[in-house]
Amino acid sequence: MTDDKDMFICRCEEVTLREIEQAIDEGFVTVTDIKRVTRAGMGLCQGRTCTKTIARIISQRTGKPLDEVLPKSYRSPVRPQKMQAVENEEFNDAKNS
Amino acid sequence: MTRSADVLVIGGGIIGLSCGFYLSKRGKRVFVLDTGGFADGASGACDDMILFQSKKPGINLELTFESLELYKSLLTELGGDLGFANLGGMVLIENQQELEIMEEFVAQQRSYGLDVEVIDKREMLKKQPFLSDHIIASTYSRMDSQVDPFAVMRGFERKGTSYGMKVFRRNGVVGIDRIGTGDFQVSTVDGTIFQTPVVINAAGTWAGQIGAMVAANVPITPKRGQIVITERVPPIGDTNIWSAKYLVTKLRSDVVVDLNEDERSLGLSLALTRSGGDTYLIGSTREFVGFDKRTTIAGIRAIINQTLKVVPKLREVNFIRSIAGLRPSTPDGRMLLGEHAGIEGFFTAAGHEGDGIALAPITGKLLASMVCHDPVDQRLDELSPNRFAKS
């Protein structure tokens, strides 16, 4: 039997709503915490799809405001890049934050 | 609000959670405090190795053997597979000089009981078919293993919690007071006071700041490591691989290894390990840049360039992320483990540099032994924080 709890929230790493809610109930209450304990957001899209969904799930379940649960920083690259991209001149001009 | 515990562990990284787990298993009421979230420090920004081949014969190598055995028992004790894998490791050799140095080093390690050998190019290519032609030989050890640091930390926390351990996150320590030899009063950001006879300083890279609160000298310096992570790809070889350059530098300061300007200034030496998520983690730099844990374009570019020189096939593979962490490094390359002379009840368990994952279980177990006054293990004298006490 499947129900709503078996829905994939992170499709890249196939993490379900049930796993995310379990982690929240164990005290992991930021998107970054949830990523590290469930792998949600660690896949190919790097959370571009699921970050906001997970933030809302945490917020609804804990009552914390969204800006407290969203990640504080992002790291390069902003989208997947072939390794050979570093050989391009433009790579040197990329800005890091 | 005041809370009391038998032991307060400051730092909820893999070392602090291991200490908390082993102490609570022995019946202590333990609180673990962390200033950030889950694995916000070095434990969440590292590779995943229980690596033998990087170690000179001595206490670190000896403890790695014991830690590996503990990991095997933790697989049952903590439940779950912890991402444990035993792929073995190879150190890649690029020229005759490196070969001679590595042959001598391997002989030393073998005499210490490590199962490791130098293999020729043909054998090497059987295990790693995609290596560049300029690699002339390699070492091979079947011992090198790995775990998923996140799974281990969560395992320690779950099991520790079942013994009564409690973890408080996002609540950093702001001060430690003590009247005479009474309990420590540890105050935190949210105003709580934790009262305890025993404090464990397991704050990793930040352990010096905690030590300073009780006038203990804890000389730990952050050494930044940047890592690049690939997309999921099929295995490119049988084992994890490292470049011999770092080891050669460490073993023979008189030898100038072949590194370009970027690689030298970043302290870069290749480590390519397959993670439990079927991605590759590729590192790593060794930079002294204070507490700045950002990744840099120069770092990412240098790591990838070095990787493509060794495994050109990876040109077509996507990298999806970069991370950086701050290794807690000490002046002599050994951790601090033990009670501080003159500050009864204050222990430090920190300074593992790049060996935190490998040595976490044995560190927690030994620390718990010390706190519980088991017979003294003389081997650990050389890890005592008192070697750095100011006289």
HADDOCK unambig.tbl for C-alpha pairs under 7 A between the chains (distance, minus, plus):
assign (segid A and resid 33 and name CA) (segid B and resid 37 and name CA) 6.25 0.50 0.50
assign (segid A and resid 33 and name CA) (segid B and resid 38 and name CA) 5.28 0.50 0.50
assign (segid A and resid 36 and name CA) (segid B and resid 150 and name CA) 6.30 0.50 0.50
assign (segid A and resid 37 and name CA) (segid B and resid 150 and name CA) 6.25 0.50 0.50
assign (segid A and resid 44 and name CA) (segid B and resid 231 and name CA) 6.01 0.50 0.50
assign (segid A and resid 44 and name CA) (segid B and resid 320 and name CA) 6.44 0.50 0.50
assign (segid A and resid 75 and name CA) (segid B and resid 321 and name CA) 6.89 0.50 0.50
assign (segid A and resid 75 and name CA) (segid B and resid 322 and name CA) 6.33 0.50 0.50
assign (segid A and resid 76 and name CA) (segid B and resid 321 and name CA) 5.95 0.50 0.50
assign (segid A and resid 76 and name CA) (segid B and resid 322 and name CA) 5.89 0.50 0.50
assign (segid A and resid 77 and name CA) (segid B and resid 320 and name CA) 6.31 0.50 0.50
assign (segid A and resid 77 and name CA) (segid B and resid 321 and name CA) 5.66 0.50 0.50
assign (segid A and resid 79 and name CA) (segid B and resid 320 and name CA) 6.59 0.50 0.50
assign (segid A and resid 80 and name CA) (segid B and resid 318 and name CA) 5.62 0.50 0.50
assign (segid A and resid 80 and name CA) (segid B and resid 319 and name CA) 5.62 0.50 0.50
assign (segid A and resid 80 and name CA) (segid B and resid 320 and name CA) 4.57 0.50 0.50
assign (segid A and resid 81 and name CA) (segid B and resid 318 and name CA) 4.96 0.50 0.50
assign (segid A and resid 81 and name CA) (segid B and resid 319 and name CA) 5.55 0.50 0.50
assign (segid A and resid 81 and name CA) (segid B and resid 320 and name CA) 6.76 0.50 0.50
assign (segid A and resid 82 and name CA) (segid B and resid 315 and name CA) 6.52 0.50 0.50
assign (segid A and resid 82 and name CA) (segid B and resid 316 and name CA) 5.57 0.50 0.50
assign (segid A and resid 82 and name CA) (segid B and resid 317 and name CA) 5.36 0.50 0.50
assign (segid A and resid 82 and name CA) (segid B and resid 318 and name CA) 4.11 0.50 0.50
assign (segid A and resid 82 and name CA) (segid B and resid 319 and name CA) 6.20 0.50 0.50
assign (segid A and resid 83 and name CA) (segid B and resid 304 and name CA) 6.49 0.50 0.50
assign (segid A and resid 83 and name CA) (segid B and resid 314 and name CA) 6.89 0.50 0.50
assign (segid A and resid 83 and name CA) (segid B and resid 315 and name CA) 5.02 0.50 0.50
assign (segid A and resid 83 and name CA) (segid B and resid 316 and name CA) 6.39 0.50 0.50
assign (segid A and resid 83 and name CA) (segid B and resid 317 and name CA) 5.97 0.50 0.50
assign (segid A and resid 83 and name CA) (segid B and resid 318 and name CA) 5.75 0.50 0.50
assign (segid A and resid 83 and name CA) (segid B and resid 319 and name CA) 6.14 0.50 0.50
assign (segid A and resid 84 and name CA) (segid B and resid 315 and name CA) 4.80 0.50 0.50
assign (segid A and resid 84 and name CA) (segid B and resid 316 and name CA) 6.75 0.50 0.50
assign (segid A and resid 86 and name CA) (segid B and resid 301 and name CA) 5.61 0.50 0.50
assign (segid A and resid 92 and name CA) (segid B and resid 297 and name CA) 6.96 0.50 0.50
assign (segid A and resid 96 and name CA) (segid B and resid 296 and name CA) 6.37 0.50 0.50
assign (segid A and resid 96 and name CA) (segid B and resid 297 and name CA) 6.44 0.50 0.50
